Amino acid sequence: MAAITIRATEAIPASYPAAPSGLSEAAALVAPALIWQRIEAYTAMRYSLRAVEWIVEGCGEWVPPLRPTTITTVEQWTGTAWQAVTLQASPLGGYTLPGDGPYRFTGTAGVNGSEIPAAVSEAYKRLAEYTALTLNVGDVGKRSESFPDVVAREYGSPSWRARALQDSGAADLLRAYRRA
């Protein structure tokens, strides 16, 4: 049986890794934070250090959903306050929760200065190039026609940014990093 995460709080890191080399001039102008935030929203990996907190309830096994993760404090709600507890390790690298909780796990996720895997660097490049290309096009899919007394305008999907990971090919490269 697995415990359930009922709340996750993840701070914004102080900085993100630098953009990889080999970007076009236009892609190099895209803010690295914009690309890293999209990559990290899609994956369980974190490439820069930030504070995290999870509230978990239920008995059974719980594994932090991000990696790498360092848990510094584990507390259990006593009905009036949080009290520090020591939990047993679980077989899958998490914790065994003996009671219903709730439990509060605090710590950090990510590592500053860690080496970025080649697939993640390539995903960054693809997403940055796609974003730069799409931003330079202007209104994606815009079409305008004018007739006497009538003006018609059509716009493409405004959700292009939401599909950018898939449409750029970056999502395929990040598939191995989706789960902790």
MDAnalysis code that builds the backbone (N, CA, C; Angstrom):
import MDAnalysis as mda
import numpy as np

u = mda.Universe.empty(540, n_residues=180, atom_resindex=np.repeat(np.arange(180), 3), trajectory=True)
u.add_TopologyAttr("name", ["N", "CA", "C"] * 180)
u.add_TopologyAttr("resid", np.arange(1, 181))
u.add_TopologyAttr("resname", ["MET", "ALA", "ALA", "ILE", "THR", "ILE", "ARG", "ALA", "THR", "GLU", "ALA", "ILE", "PRO", "ALA", "SER", "TYR", "PRO", "ALA", "ALA", "PRO", "SER", "GLY", "LEU", "SER", "GLU", "ALA", "ALA", "ALA", "LEU", "VAL", "ALA", "PRO", "ALA", "LEU", "ILE", "TRP", "GLN", "ARG", "ILE", "GLU", "ALA", "TYR", "THR", "ALA", "MET", "ARG", "TYR", "SER", "LEU", "ARG", "ALA", "VAL", "GLU", "TRP", "ILE", "VAL", "GLU", "GLY", "CYS", "GLY", "GLU", "TRP", "VAL", "PRO", "PRO", "LEU", "ARG", "PRO", "THR", "THR", "ILE", "THR", "THR", "VAL", "GLU", "GLN", "TRP", "THR", "GLY", "THR", "ALA", "TRP", "GLN", "ALA", "VAL", "THR", "LEU", "GLN", "ALA", "SER", "PRO", "LEU", "GLY", "GLY", "TYR", "THR", "LEU", "PRO", "GLY", "ASP", "GLY", "PRO", "TYR", "ARG", "PHE", "THR", "GLY", "THR", "ALA", "GLY", "VAL", "ASN", "GLY", "SER", "GLU", "ILE", "PRO", "ALA", "ALA", "VAL", "SER", "GLU", "ALA", "TYR", "LYS", "ARG", "LEU", "ALA", "GLU", "TYR", "THR", "ALA", "LEU", "THR", "LEU", "ASN", "VAL", "GLY", "ASP", "VAL", "GLY", "LYS", "ARG", "SER", "GLU", "SER", "PHE", "PRO", "ASP", "VAL", "VAL", "ALA", "ARG", "GLU", "TYR", "GLY", "SER", "PRO", "SER", "TRP", "ARG", "ALA", "ARG", "ALA", "LEU", "GLN", "ASP", "SER", "GLY", "ALA", "ALA", "ASP", "LEU", "LEU", "ARG", "ALA", "TYR", "ARG", "ARG", "ALA"])
u.atoms.positions = np.array([
    [0.840, -1.179, 0.000],
    [0.000, 0.000, 0.000],
    [0.882, 1.239, 0.000],
    [0.472, 2.251, -0.719],
    [1.262, 3.471, -0.802],
    [0.534, 4.629, -0.141],
    [1.302, 5.459, 0.529],
    [0.757, 6.683, 1.105],
    [0.506, 7.682, -0.027],
    [-0.291, 8.695, 0.250],
    [-0.692, 9.649, -0.783],
    [-0.176, 11.042, -0.443],
    [0.431, 11.695, -1.426],
    [0.852, 13.083, -1.267],
    [-0.377, 13.964, -1.435],
    [-0.705, 14.721, -0.401],
    [-1.892, 15.576, -0.493],
    [-1.539, 17.034, -0.770],
    [-0.280, 17.415, -0.556],
    [0.161, 18.765, -0.919],
    [1.653, 18.744, -1.190],
    [2.051, 19.426, -2.247],
    [3.463, 19.565, -2.592],
    [3.768, 21.043, -2.776],
    [4.824, 21.504, -2.135],
    [5.256, 22.892, -2.269],
    [6.702, 22.874, -2.729],
    [6.956, 23.543, -3.842],
    [8.301, 23.579, -4.419],
    [8.676, 25.033, -4.660],
    [9.749, 25.494, -4.015],
    [10.188, 26.879, -4.178],
    [10.823, 27.075, -5.555],
    [10.835, 28.311, -6.001],
    [11.529, 28.647, -7.246],
    [13.012, 28.738, -6.910],
    [13.877, 28.087, -7.694],
    [15.304, 28.127, -7.377],
    [15.892, 29.524, -7.583],
    [17.010, 29.781, -6.927],
    [17.684, 31.074, -7.069],
    [18.166, 31.283, -8.499],
    [18.553, 30.210, -9.170],
    [18.997, 30.299, -10.565],
    [18.836, 28.939, -11.222],
    [18.868, 28.950, -12.535],
    [18.802, 27.723, -13.326],
    [20.144, 27.519, -14.009],
    [20.423, 26.312, -14.481],
    [21.673, 26.101, -15.217],
    [21.730, 26.991, -16.460],
    [22.935, 27.252, -16.925],
    [23.116, 28.039, -18.146],
    [22.609, 27.246, -19.347],
    [22.303, 27.951, -20.401],
    [21.872, 27.298, -21.637],
    [23.038, 26.506, -22.224],
    [22.762, 25.365, -22.851],
    [23.847, 24.607, -23.477],
    [24.394, 25.349, -24.696],
    [25.586, 25.000, -25.102],
    [26.177, 25.630, -26.284],
    [25.536, 25.060, -27.544],
    [25.725, 25.763, -28.645],
    [25.228, 25.278, -29.920],
    [23.857, 25.792, -30.305],
    [23.353, 26.797, -29.603],
    [22.045, 27.367, -29.943],
    [22.192, 28.405, -31.051],
    [21.145, 28.572, -31.836],
    [21.133, 29.644, -32.828],
    [21.097, 30.979, -32.092],
    [21.333, 32.054, -32.838],
    [21.316, 33.379, -32.231],
    [19.953, 33.686, -31.604],
    [18.888, 33.329, -32.309],
    [17.533, 33.599, -31.809],
    [17.227, 32.763, -30.572],
    [17.609, 31.497, -30.577],
    [17.333, 30.619, -29.433],
    [18.146, 31.027, -28.213],
    [19.340, 31.567, -28.421],
    [20.172, 32.007, -27.299],
    [19.544, 33.195, -26.576],
    [18.647, 33.918, -27.247],
    [17.981, 35.062, -26.627],
    [16.800, 34.660, -25.753],
    [16.332, 33.425, -25.882],
    [15.223, 32.946, -25.048],
    [15.757, 32.752, -23.626],
    [15.063, 33.279, -22.651],
    [15.512, 33.204, -21.255],
    [15.653, 31.749, -20.815],
    [16.827, 31.359, -20.287],
    [17.006, 29.978, -19.835],
    [15.961, 29.537, -18.807],
    [15.528, 30.439, -17.930],
    [14.523, 30.071, -16.920],
    [13.230, 29.602, -17.581],
    [12.848, 30.222, -18.691],
    [11.631, 29.827, -19.401],
    [11.728, 28.380, -19.870],
    [12.865, 28.007, -20.429],
    [13.048, 26.646, -20.945],
    [13.168, 25.652, -19.794],
    [13.970, 25.971, -18.775],
    [14.146, 25.049, -17.649],
    [12.834, 24.824, -16.904],
    [12.025, 25.851, -16.752],
    [10.740, 25.676, -16.066],
    [9.835, 24.723, -16.828],
    [9.837, 24.796, -18.153],
    [9.027, 23.875, -18.958],
    [9.556, 22.445, -18.835],
    [10.881, 22.289, -18.886],
    [11.477, 20.950, -18.774],
    [11.186, 20.361, -17.398],
    [11.377, 21.148, -16.350],
    [11.165, 20.638, -14.993],
    [9.691, 20.381, -14.692],
    [8.797, 21.118, -15.315],
    [7.367, 20.847, -15.128],
    [6.983, 19.509, -15.748],
    [7.740, 19.074, -16.739],
    [7.444, 17.837, -17.461],
    [8.133, 16.616, -16.850],
    [9.206, 16.841, -16.100],
    [10.003, 15.731, -15.576],
    [10.041, 15.733, -14.049],
    [10.587, 14.668, -13.486],
    [10.765, 14.564, -12.037],
    [12.155, 15.025, -11.612],
    [13.023, 15.311, -12.568],
    [14.392, 15.737, -12.267],
    [14.449, 17.239, -12.016],
    [15.334, 17.648, -11.114],
    [15.579, 19.055, -10.848],
    [17.074, 19.299, -11.005],
    [17.422, 20.352, -11.742],
    [18.815, 20.619, -12.082],
    [19.399, 21.804, -11.333],
    [18.625, 22.379, -10.418],
    [19.130, 23.414, -9.529],
    [18.422, 23.267, -8.181],
    [19.123, 23.639, -7.135],
    [18.658, 23.419, -5.765],
    [17.480, 24.328, -5.416],
    [16.483, 23.753, -4.732],
    [15.335, 24.510, -4.240],
    [14.734, 23.794, -3.048],
    [14.032, 24.554, -2.207],
    [13.363, 23.981, -1.034],
    [12.081, 23.277, -1.472],
    [11.765, 22.171, -0.796],
    [10.538, 21.425, -1.080],
    [9.876, 21.015, 0.234],
    [8.565, 20.833, 0.163],
    [7.810, 20.329, 1.306],
    [6.646, 19.504, 0.773],
    [6.445, 18.342, 1.377],
    [5.321, 17.486, 1.015],
    [4.534, 17.147, 2.270],
    [3.209, 17.178, 2.156],
    [2.325, 16.686, 3.203],
    [1.756, 15.378, 2.666],
    [1.938, 14.311, 3.444],
    [1.588, 12.959, 3.004],
    [0.695, 12.324, 4.056],
    [-0.318, 11.575, 3.606],
    [-1.153, 10.866, 4.572],
    [-1.350, 9.422, 4.139],
    [-1.729, 8.616, 5.118],
    [-1.935, 7.196, 4.882],
    [-0.728, 6.404, 5.337],
    [-0.945, 5.135, 5.595],
    [0.179, 4.293, 5.983],
    [0.687, 3.578, 4.735],
    [1.904, 3.100, 4.826],
    [2.504, 2.408, 3.695],
    [3.773, 3.099, 3.254],
    [4.141, 2.861, 2.017],
    [5.397, 3.394, 1.492],
    [5.174, 4.726, 0.795],
    [6.135, 5.637, 0.964],
    [6.125, 6.915, 0.252],
    [7.526, 7.198, -0.246],
    [7.629, 7.569, -1.518],
    [8.903, 7.920, -2.149],
    [8.788, 9.358, -2.641],
    [9.775, 10.215, -2.361],
    [9.704, 11.591, -2.858],
    [9.524, 11.602, -4.379],
    [8.604, 12.424, -4.891],
    [8.318, 12.418, -6.322],
    [9.318, 13.185, -7.181],
    [10.295, 13.834, -6.570],
    [11.337, 14.546, -7.312],
    [12.683, 13.919, -7.014],
    [13.636, 14.124, -7.927],
    [14.985, 13.645, -7.669],
    [15.997, 14.605, -8.261],
    [17.173, 14.692, -7.751],
    [17.565, 14.139, -6.458],
    [16.917, 14.926, -5.319],
    [16.619, 14.231, -4.252],
    [15.964, 14.835, -3.092],
    [16.738, 14.509, -1.824],
    [16.875, 15.501, -0.964],
    [17.437, 15.307, 0.369],
    [16.373, 15.725, 1.378],
    [15.889, 14.770, 2.150],
    [14.892, 15.063, 3.182],
    [15.645, 15.399, 4.464],
    [15.378, 16.581, 5.016],
    [16.073, 17.009, 6.232],
    [15.218, 16.861, 7.484],
    [13.895, 16.933, 7.338],
    [13.002, 16.839, 8.491],
    [11.759, 16.045, 8.126],
    [11.370, 15.136, 9.022],
    [10.099, 14.418, 8.886],
    [9.324, 14.661, 10.174],
    [8.080, 15.102, 10.031],
    [7.244, 15.395, 11.193],
    [5.874, 14.750, 11.008],
    [5.237, 14.457, 12.131],
    [3.880, 13.910, 12.106],
    [2.964, 14.861, 12.870],
    [1.773, 15.064, 12.327],
    [0.786, 15.925, 12.982],
    [0.170, 15.172, 14.152],
    [0.198, 15.794, 15.334],
    [-0.314, 15.141, 16.542],
    [-1.738, 15.567, 16.881],
    [-2.314, 16.396, 16.071],
    [-3.643, 16.926, 16.355],
    [-3.595, 18.382, 16.755],
    [-2.438, 18.819, 17.274],
    [-2.284, 20.220, 17.669],
    [-0.995, 20.837, 17.147],
    [-0.011, 20.009, 16.809],
    [1.281, 20.535, 16.349],
    [2.043, 19.453, 15.577],
    [3.058, 19.900, 14.827],
    [3.948, 18.964, 14.137],
    [5.016, 18.502, 15.116],
    [5.297, 17.196, 15.138],
    [6.304, 16.624, 16.024],
    [7.275, 15.801, 15.179],
    [8.577, 16.017, 15.395],
    [9.596, 15.288, 14.638],
    [9.494, 13.792, 14.903],
    [9.635, 12.994, 13.841],
    [9.609, 11.536, 13.950],
    [10.743, 10.960, 13.111],
    [11.119, 9.737, 13.452],
    [12.098, 9.000, 12.656],
    [11.375, 7.828, 12.021],
    [11.462, 7.742, 10.698],
    [10.762, 6.685, 9.968],
    [11.745, 5.652, 9.440],
    [11.254, 4.453, 9.240],
    [12.054, 3.375, 8.652],
    [12.182, 3.610, 7.145],
    [13.296, 3.176, 6.597],
    [13.479, 3.234, 5.144],
    [12.584, 2.189, 4.485],
    [12.172, 2.474, 3.261],
    [11.349, 1.516, 2.514],
    [12.209, 0.825, 1.457],
    [11.756, -0.288, 0.914],
    [12.558, -1.030, -0.063],
    [12.846, -0.257, -1.351],
    [12.001, 0.713, -1.695],
    [12.178, 1.440, -2.948],
    [12.904, 2.771, -2.782],
    [13.505, 2.983, -1.617],
    [14.288, 4.193, -1.411],
    [13.535, 5.346, -0.789],
    [12.362, 5.096, -0.288],
    [11.577, 6.138, 0.363],
    [11.455, 5.874, 1.844],
    [10.248, 6.038, 2.347],
    [9.978, 5.882, 3.772],
    [8.761, 4.995, 3.977],
    [8.763, 4.254, 5.090],
    [7.600, 3.467, 5.486],
    [6.849, 4.259, 6.547],
    [5.611, 4.608, 6.248],
    [4.792, 5.385, 7.171],
    [3.934, 4.415, 7.980],
    [4.141, 4.355, 9.310],
    [3.460, 3.347, 10.118],
    [2.002, 3.660, 10.431],
    [1.631, 4.921, 10.409],
    [0.257, 5.302, 10.750],
    [-0.332, 6.183, 9.671],
    [-1.525, 6.677, 9.935],
    [-2.217, 7.484, 8.931],
    [-1.632, 8.880, 8.744],
    [-0.889, 9.373, 9.734],
    [-0.303, 10.701, 9.597],
    [-1.311, 11.785, 9.919],
    [-1.264, 12.912, 9.266],
    [-0.397, 13.228, 8.142],
    [1.047, 13.482, 8.569],
    [1.934, 13.362, 7.581],
    [3.361, 13.568, 7.771],
    [3.798, 14.754, 6.923],
    [4.787, 15.483, 7.425],
    [5.364, 16.596, 6.661],
    [6.841, 16.293, 6.422],
    [7.216, 16.259, 5.152],
    [8.599, 16.045, 4.736],
    [9.129, 17.365, 4.191],
    [10.247, 17.834, 4.738],
    [10.872, 19.054, 4.220],
    [12.302, 18.738, 3.847],
    [12.804, 19.465, 2.874],
    [14.172, 19.257, 2.422],
    [14.449, 20.053, 1.166],
    [15.307, 19.488, 0.330],
    [15.673, 20.139, -0.924],
    [15.586, 19.142, -2.070],
    [15.376, 19.676, -3.247],
    [15.411, 18.874, -4.469],
    [16.356, 19.570, -5.431],
    [17.080, 18.778, -6.197],
    [18.012, 19.330, -7.174],
    [19.402, 19.500, -6.604],
    [20.330, 19.750, -7.499],
    [21.726, 19.969, -7.134],
    [22.262, 21.075, -8.032],
    [22.861, 22.098, -7.446],
    [23.489, 23.140, -8.259],
    [24.778, 22.614, -8.867],
    [25.007, 22.932, -10.125],
    [26.249, 22.557, -10.782],
    [26.329, 21.112, -11.216],
    [25.216, 20.391, -11.177],
    [25.256, 18.991, -11.604],
    [25.381, 18.919, -13.124],
    [25.945, 17.836, -13.597],
    [26.105, 17.651, -15.038],
    [24.745, 17.344, -15.659],
    [24.443, 18.032, -16.729],
    [23.167, 17.847, -17.419],
    [23.332, 16.696, -18.411],
    [22.466, 15.674, -18.361],
    [22.562, 14.566, -19.319],
    [22.418, 15.061, -20.765],
    [23.060, 14.358, -21.688],
    [23.048, 14.756, -23.100],
    [21.629, 14.855, -23.654],
    [20.753, 13.930, -23.283],
    [19.375, 13.961, -23.791],
    [18.636, 15.201, -23.300],
    [18.899, 15.626, -22.076],
    [18.242, 16.812, -21.530],
    [18.785, 18.069, -22.210],
    [20.089, 18.118, -22.471],
    [20.668, 19.254, -23.204],
    [20.073, 19.361, -24.599],
    [19.918, 18.219, -25.257],
    [19.320, 18.226, -26.600],
    [17.856, 18.650, -26.529],
    [17.132, 18.211, -25.505],
    [15.740, 18.633, -25.331],
    [15.674, 20.146, -25.117],
    [16.599, 20.682, -24.333],
    [16.666, 22.130, -24.122],
    [16.846, 22.834, -25.466],
    [17.799, 22.349, -26.265],
    [18.069, 22.979, -27.566],
    [16.832, 22.951, -28.458],
    [16.176, 21.804, -28.522],
    [14.993, 21.689, -29.384],
    [13.880, 22.630, -28.930],
    [13.661, 22.679, -27.625],
    [12.598, 23.538, -27.106],
    [12.949, 25.016, -27.298],
    [14.200, 25.388, -27.078],
    [14.623, 26.782, -27.269],
    [14.523, 27.186, -28.736],
    [14.954, 26.315, -29.633],
    [14.874, 26.617, -31.073],
    [13.418, 26.743, -31.511],
    [12.578, 25.845, -31.052],
    [11.154, 25.887, -31.401],
    [10.507, 27.159, -30.859],
    [10.818, 27.497, -29.613],
    [10.254, 28.699, -29.000],
    [10.710, 29.944, -29.741],
    [12.000, 30.019, -30.082],
    [12.522, 31.180, -30.808],
    [11.878, 31.293, -32.184],
    [11.732, 30.194, -32.877],
    [11.119, 30.195, -34.207],
    [9.674, 30.660, -34.123],
    [8.942, 30.142, -33.163],
    [7.529, 30.473, -33.025],
    [7.343, 31.916, -32.574],
    [8.215, 32.403, -31.687],
    [8.115, 33.793, -31.246],
    [8.408, 34.749, -32.390],
    [9.331, 34.384, -33.277],
    [9.691, 35.244, -34.401],
    [8.622, 35.270, -35.479],
    [7.778, 34.245, -35.535],
    [6.721, 34.205, -36.540],
    [5.636, 35.221, -36.203],
    [5.480, 35.547, -34.949],
    [4.425, 36.465, -34.526],
    [3.199, 35.680, -34.129],
    [2.050, 36.086, -34.604],
    [0.812, 35.378, -34.297],
    [0.780, 34.075, -35.081],
    [0.870, 32.974, -34.393],
    [0.909, 31.666, -35.034],
    [-0.409, 31.412, -35.755],
    [-0.321, 31.096, -37.040],
    [-1.515, 30.746, -37.792],
    [-2.448, 31.912, -38.066],
    [-1.950, 33.134, -38.019],
    [-2.808, 34.295, -38.230],
    [-3.147, 34.436, -39.715],
    [-4.409, 34.714, -40.004],
    [-4.850, 34.944, -41.373],
    [-5.859, 36.082, -41.333],
    [-5.757, 36.981, -42.276],
    [-6.665, 38.119, -42.297],
    [-7.158, 38.359, -43.720],
    [-8.443, 38.623, -43.868],
    [-9.036, 38.942, -45.168],
    [-9.913, 40.164, -45.008],
    [-9.903, 41.024, -46.017],
    [-10.746, 42.217, -45.983],
    [-11.577, 42.304, -47.256],
    [-12.839, 42.538, -47.085],
    [-13.774, 42.770, -48.179],
    [-14.466, 44.092, -47.870],
    [-15.100, 44.690, -48.849],
    [-15.817, 45.930, -48.524],
    [-16.804, 45.701, -47.371],
    [-16.679, 46.490, -46.365],
    [-17.542, 46.465, -45.172],
    [-17.391, 45.217, -44.298],
    [-16.449, 44.324, -44.616],
    [-16.274, 43.107, -43.821],
    [-14.778, 42.863, -43.613],
    [-14.397, 42.617, -42.385],
    [-13.023, 42.228, -42.071],
    [-13.093, 40.919, -41.309],
    [-12.379, 39.926, -41.787],
    [-12.371, 38.612, -41.136],
    [-10.949, 38.278, -40.714],
    [-10.798, 37.828, -39.476],
    [-9.481, 37.412, -38.978],
    [-9.612, 36.053, -38.322],
    [-8.636, 35.203, -38.586],
    [-8.577, 33.893, -37.942],
    [-7.206, 33.746, -37.311],
    [-7.176, 33.098, -36.185],
    [-5.919, 32.873, -35.488],
    [-5.738, 31.385, -35.251],
    [-4.499, 30.965, -35.289],
    [-4.183, 29.579, -34.968],
    [-4.343, 29.348, -33.479],
    [-4.046, 28.175, -33.073],
    [-4.232, 27.802, -31.680],
    [-3.313, 28.605, -30.766],
    [-3.871, 29.264, -29.753],
    [-3.024, 29.971, -28.798],
    [-2.320, 29.015, -27.832],
    [-2.597, 27.732, -27.950],
    [-1.992, 26.758, -27.039],
    [-0.660, 26.222, -27.555],
    [-0.041, 26.901, -28.524],
    [1.214, 26.394, -29.075],
    [2.281, 26.247, -27.998],
    [2.284, 27.132, -27.010],
    [3.292, 27.016, -25.947],
    [3.070, 25.757, -25.108],
    [1.825, 25.416, -24.889],
    [1.524, 24.211, -24.111],
    [1.959, 22.952, -24.853],
    [1.948, 22.980, -26.178],
    [2.332, 21.818, -26.985],
    [3.787, 21.882, -27.433],
    [4.511, 22.901, -27.020],
    [5.872, 23.105, -27.513],
    [6.798, 21.932, -27.203],
    [6.695, 21.342, -26.017],
    [7.551, 20.192, -25.688],
    [7.323, 19.043, -26.663],
    [6.068, 18.759, -26.977],
    [5.764, 17.662, -27.891],
    [6.114, 18.042, -29.331],
    [5.707, 19.230, -29.752],
    [5.905, 19.631, -31.143],
    [7.372, 19.846, -31.496],
    [8.192, 20.188, -30.525],
    [9.621, 20.397, -30.779],
    [10.413, 19.094, -30.775],
    [9.828, 18.028, -30.258],
    [10.538, 16.764, -30.127],
    [11.259, 16.617, -28.796],
    [11.201, 17.634, -27.946],
    [11.884, 17.583, -26.652],
    [11.261, 16.542, -25.726],
    [9.951, 16.377, -25.789],
    [9.267, 15.442, -24.885],
    [9.754, 14.011, -25.071],
    [10.019, 13.611, -26.311],
    [10.522, 12.255, -26.554],
    [11.853, 12.028, -25.854],
    [12.700, 13.040, -25.855],
    [14.012, 12.915, -25.219],
    [13.915, 12.897, -23.696],
    [12.863, 13.473, -23.157],
    [12.715, 13.588, -21.702],
    [11.928, 12.444, -21.080],
    [11.455, 11.532, -21.889],
    [10.593, 10.452, -21.393],
    [11.234, 9.675, -20.236],
    [12.522, 9.427, -20.305],
    [13.207, 8.655, -19.259],
    [13.285, 9.399, -17.927],
    [13.014, 10.694, -17.928],
    [13.152, 11.511, -16.722],
    [11.803, 11.894, -16.119],
    [10.724, 11.269, -16.570],
    [9.382, 11.641, -16.122],
    [9.079, 11.199, -14.696],
    [9.633, 10.093, -14.245],
    [9.295, 9.555, -12.919],
    [10.509, 9.498, -12.013],
    [10.235, 9.693, -10.725],
    [11.304, 9.564, -9.735],
    [11.447, 8.106, -9.442],
])
